[in-house]
Amino acid sequence: MYKTLISRLPNFFRYVNKVYGFYKTVSSMKDKRPRPKTSPQTIYTSVFLCSLLQLGSLRRLSLESKNGRIRKFIRNVDKEEFCANTINNGLENIHTDPLEQDLTTVPKKLRRNKAYGTAEHPRTIGGLKITAVDGTEIYRSKTISCDECLKYQMKIKEGTETHYVHKIVIMQIVGRIHTSAVQAIMGIEKILPKDKKEDSQGDEGHEGEGIAAKRLIDKMIHLYGSQFFDVVTTDALYTNEPFVNFMNLRNKYVVSRVKNERTNMYKEIESISKFVEPIYKNDHKEQIEYWIYEIPHLEASIGWDIPIRGFKIIEKHYKIKSSEKIYTKEDLFLCMTSIPNYIADGDIIRQIIHAKWGIENNGIKDLKDNWHLTHNFHHHPNAIYAMLLILMMAYNLFYSYVFQHIKTYRLYKPTIKQIVEDFVSSFLHWKHRMSWVTFDTRGP
């Protein structure tokens, strides 16, 4: 039986400090101001705690400084000056370059420690290291705006009204088969208004998700190295020749859905698949049958210069009841890839397409439902980006701690919600000060 552990939060900090050098991460924070009253280290750890405990409010965190709880985990907090506005001002002036660099710590360490799965549940698919890229809306307001807001004109009964929106693109490691493998977030990129970039090609007042995704991929190659990932899997928005050519020039492969029925690619896959003999497989363990129709040299049919393959895949889920097979669900989807057939067959492509859903369900949905991704803590361009980077760091470290360190998770399988409740209970009731927290540069 799982029991609440009051020392959960101190254990977490000791773990992330020992394994990921959290002390060095905090110490690397810098502020644009020459002599800020509240150090960037205190600002960073305050926001990190707020994200980790999933409080959803900086004001609630600042209230904890009044009764001294926060000072058990953050050094030199002045309870008279420490408030939500103090944190907000600090976020406006904190340097984001160290935050981007520090976000790479967890994925790199996990790769070095071979913590992306076991022999039975490999982290790669067909030997390929898979990442997923997807865009999402994070904030929307009718009244508050900044220089990086995307403006949308929405129709209402009285005419139109302007909505101010922030969107980002996320890259996350996917491809896991085992449910306890860490799906670390590698990085994020803002989707900017058109007037921010000269090469904007988007609609509705912004540069477009594709432009931001290209910028993100280049940044990730620079931060992680060219060998960190092999394949980027995407949704149908990226199924176009410019993006595939962009990836090809960087020696990366693309696997993406094909959904638009009006495109030549969709029509060609549908029509040619009628003359193709499908590959049939029956996975008794997962209780699924599937048929894969592969269309090689699809570029010849649609006029592309880059070699690509198309696929039509039919999946039927079943269960055995009274020795009789009963089908419970049927899926049909089209996809394409630039991976040559000698590297990945149709079954591997099917698995990679399923891996793409990891960023939607285990990444973006989790962040929005549980980690307050859509809550605007402070509407300022630098503050928003800094807050997001700290949130992603907390997300990575939390799941690394749960999946890689907690033995009770493997033994008793508590819910993630129960573990978060442990963190909050530990924050409220832990009586001792964290002895290793000495990162505040102002001194005692």
N, C-alpha and C positions, 0 to 999 in steps of 0.2 A: 504493500500500500504506500502511495506517495504521500510524504509529509512536507509541510512548509518548512523551508530552511531560512532562518532569520539572518544567516551570514551570507546569503546569496550574492548581494551586491559587492561586499568586500572581496569575496572569492572571485567574482567576475573581474574586478579591477586588478587583482593580483595576477590573474591568468593573462589578461590582455597586455599587462605590463611586462610579464615574463616572456610571452611568446611573440608579441607584436611590438614591443618597445613603446608602449603607450606613453610612457614618461617622455621619450624623445619626440613623439608626435606632438604632445602638448607644448613642449619646450620650443618647438620650431615655429610656433605662431608668432606673427608679426602684425604690428599696427601702423597705419599710415601717419598717425599723430606722433610727435616726438616724445612727449611725456604724458601718456593717458593716465587718468586717475585710477581707472580699473584696467588691469593688464589684459592683453589679448589672450593670455593663458586662462585667466579666470572667465573671460567671455566664452572661449571655446568650450571649457569644461561645463559651464552652466548650460549652454545650448545642448551639449552632448548628453548631459543628465536628463534634460527635459525630453529629448528624443528617446533616449534609452528607456525611461520610465513611462513613455507614451502619455505624458501629461497633457499635451495639446495646448498648453498655455504658458507663456513666459511669466505672466503675472502670478500664476500659482507657484511657480518655482521661486520667484522673488519673495513671496510670502513665507516660504520655508526658511529664508535667511533671518527672519525676525525671531524665530524660536530656536535658531542655532542648528537646525538639522543639516542644512546645506554645508555648514562649516566643518562637518565631519568628513566631507569628501572633497571640499575645495578650500584651499588655504587663503588666509588673509582676506576674507569677505567682510567688508564694512557694512554692517546691517543698516546703518543710517543712510548710506549712499546707494547701496545695492537695490535696484528695482528693475522693472521691465524696461523702462526708458534707458537705463544704464546699459543693459544688454543690447537693446536696439541700436544705440549710438555706437557701441563697440562693433556690431555686425556691419554697420555702414562703413567702418574704417579698417576692418580686418583685411589682411592680404589673402587673396584666394589662391594664389600660386602654391603656397605650402599645403593648402587644403587639397588641391588637385593631386599633388605629389603624394601626400600621405594616404589618400584614398587607394592608391595602388598597393599599399603595404599588405593588406589581407589577401588579395588574389595572388600576389607574387609568393607570399609565404606558404599559402596553401598549395601552390604548384610545386614549390621546392620540397614540401613535406609529403608530396604525393597523397594529399588529403581529398582528392576529387573523386574518390570511390575505391572499391576493392576489386580484386580479380573477378569476383562473381558479378559485381555491379560496376563496370568501368565508367569512368567519367567521360571518356571519349566515345565516339560512335564510329566504328570502322577505322579506328586509329586517327580520326580527325578531331581536332580541338574546336569546339563549336561555341560561338557567341551569338546572341540575338540582339537586334536593334529594333526599337519601337519608340514611337512618339506618343505623348499624352499631354492633356491639358491639366494644369495644376491649380491655377487661380482664375477666378472670373469675378468681376465687380462692375457695378453700374456707376459708381461714384469715384472710386480711388484709382488713380493712374500714375504712371511714371514714363520715363523716356523709352523703356523697353517693352511697354505694353503693346499687344496686338489689338487693333481696333476692329470690331465687328459691328455692322449695322444690322440689328435684329428687327423684324417686322412685328409690330403690335397693333392693337385696334386703333390707337390714336395716330399711327404712322410708323415711325422707326425710333429706336433708341440705341445708343452706343454702349457696347459692352467692352470692357478692358480685360484682356486675357493674357495669361502667361502660359507658354507651352515649352516642354523640354523633350529631348531625345535621350533615351537611356540605352547603354550597352551593358548586358549582363551575361555572365557565363552560364550556359545551359548545356543540355546534353546528358544530364544525369539520368540514371535509371533507378538508382537506390533513393528512397525517399528521404534519407538522412544526409545526403551529400549537400555541401554548402553551395548555394547558387549566389556567388558573390557579384556585386555590382561593380563593374570596372570604371565607369565614368558617366558623366552627363554633359549635355550641351544645350544651351538656350536656343530657341527659335526666335530670331530677331525680326523687328519690323523691316520693311523693304528699304527704307532710307538708311539703314545701318550698314548694308552691304551693297556693293555695286553690281555683283553678279546675281542679284535676287531674281528668282524665276517663279516665285510662289503666287498664290492668289489671296484675296481677302485681307490685304494689308500686311502680309509677312513674307519672308524670304522663301518659305517652303520647308517642309520637314526633310526633304531629300538633301537640300543644301546644308542644313544643320547636321544631318547624319554623316555627310562626307567630311565635314569639319571635325566631327567627333571621332570618326575612324582614323583620320590622320593623327589626331591628338593621342589616341590610344596606341597606335603603332609607335609614336615617338616616346610615350611614357613606359610602355611595356616591352617594346622590342618587336621586330618583325616576325618572330617565331612563336609568339605567345598564343595566337589563334590562327586557324586555317580557314574557317568557314564562317560567314555571317548569314544567318537565316532571318528572313524578314517577312512582312506581310505583303499584300499585292501592290501596295503603293510604290514599292521599289522595283517592280517588275518592268524595267525599261532599259533600253540599250545604254544610255549614258551612265547609269549607275553601275551596270554590270561591267562596262568598259573601265570605269573608275576603279573598281575592285580588281579587275584583271591586270591593270597597270601596277598594282601593288601586290601582285602574286597572291591574291586572296580569291576564294570561291564564294559564290552566292547560291543560296537555295531559297526560293520564295514561292508564295502562293500565286495562282493565276485565277482571278475571280471575275474580271470584267468581261462579260459575254460579248461585248461589241468589239473587242480587240482581235486583231488577226491571229495572235498567239492562241487565244482561247478557241477560236473557230478551227484553227489548224489542228490543235491537239484533239478536239472533239471529233473532227472528221477523219483524221488519220487513224485514231485509235480503233475505229470500226474495222480496220483491215489488219490489226496487229493481234497476234496470239498472246494472251496475257500470261504472266507468271503467277501461278497459284500457290499460296502457302497457307497452312493451317497450324496456328500456334495453340496447341492443346493446353499449355500452361496458362496462357492469358485468355484462353477461350475466345479466339478471334480468327476469322478467315479473311484473307484479303487477296485481291487480284490487282496486279500492277501492269498497266499498259504503257510501255516505254516507246517514245518516238525519238529516235536518234537524229542528229543533224537537223534539228528544228530550225536552225538559222537559215538554211537554204529556202525554207518555205516562207519565212517572214522578212527576208532581206537583211538580216544582221550580219556583221562581219565576225562576231565572236561566236565560237562553237558553243552551242547549248543543247540540252536535251529537255524534252517535255514528258510529263507523266500524267496519266489518269489513273487514280487509285480508288478502288472500292473496298470498303471494310465492312464486315458483318460480325457483330458481337453475338455470342450465343451462350446458352447454359444447358447443361445436361439435366434433364428431369425425367425420371423413370426410364432411363436408358434411351431417351429420345432427345435429339438436338432441337432446341427452341431458340430461334433468333430473337434478340431483344433490341437491337439497334443497328442501323445501317448508315454509313457515311460515304459520301462521294466527293472527292476534291481533285482539282487540277493543280499542278505545280511545275516549276522549271528549275534547272540548275546549270551552272557552268562547270561543274566537276566532271572530268572525263570518266567514261565508264570503266576504265581499268583501275581507277582509284575507288569508286563507289558505285555499287550496283543499285538497282531500284529499291531493294529492301532498306539499304542504308539511307537513301534519300527519304523514304517514308518515315524512318525514325527521326531524321533531322527535322522534318516538317512538324512532327509531334513535339520535338524539343522546343520549337518556337513558341508553343503555347505556355512554356515555363515562364517566360518573361511576362506574359499576360496574367497568369494565375498566381504564380509564386513571387512575382516581382511587383508589377504595377498594382494589381488588385490588392495584394497584401499591404503595400505602402499606403494606398488610399484608405483601405478599410481599418487598418490598425495603427499605422504610423503617422497619421495626420498629414499626409503629403499635400492634400488640397487646402490645408489651413494656412492662411497668409499671416504669419507671425508679425511681419513688419514689411510694409510695401516700399522698398527701396531696392534698386537694381543690385547693388553689391550685397546688401543684407539678404535678399532672396537667394542669390547664388551661394553665398556662404552658408546660409541655413540649410540649403539642400545638400551641399557637400558634407556637412557635419551629420545630417540625418542619414545619408548613405553610409558613412563611416560607422555610425552606431548600428545600423542595420547589419552590415557585414560582420562586425565584431560580436554582436548578439548571437547570430546564427552560428558563427564559428564556435563560440562558447557552448551553445546548446548541443550542437551535433558532434563536436570534436572533444569536448571536455566533460560534460555532465554524465556521470555513470548512471545516475538515477533516471535520466531520460531514456537510456538504452534498456534499463531494467524494468521500469514501471510505466514508461510511455505517457508521462503527463502531457497535457495540452500546452501549447505555447502560451495561452492565456494564463494558465496556472503559474508558469515560470515568470511571466511579467508581474503577476500579483506577488510572487516571492520578492522580486526586485523592489516593488513599491513598499511592501511590508518591511523589508530590510532597511530601506531608506528612512522610513518613519520611526523604526524602533531600535535600530543599531545604536549602541551607547558609546562606542569607542571611535577615536579619530584614526583615519587611515594614515599609518606611519610613513608610507613612502611618498605621500603627496607633498613634494617640495618644489614644485615647478614655478610658483609665482615669483617673477623676477624682481618684485619690489622688496623682497626680503621680509623678515619678521617684523 
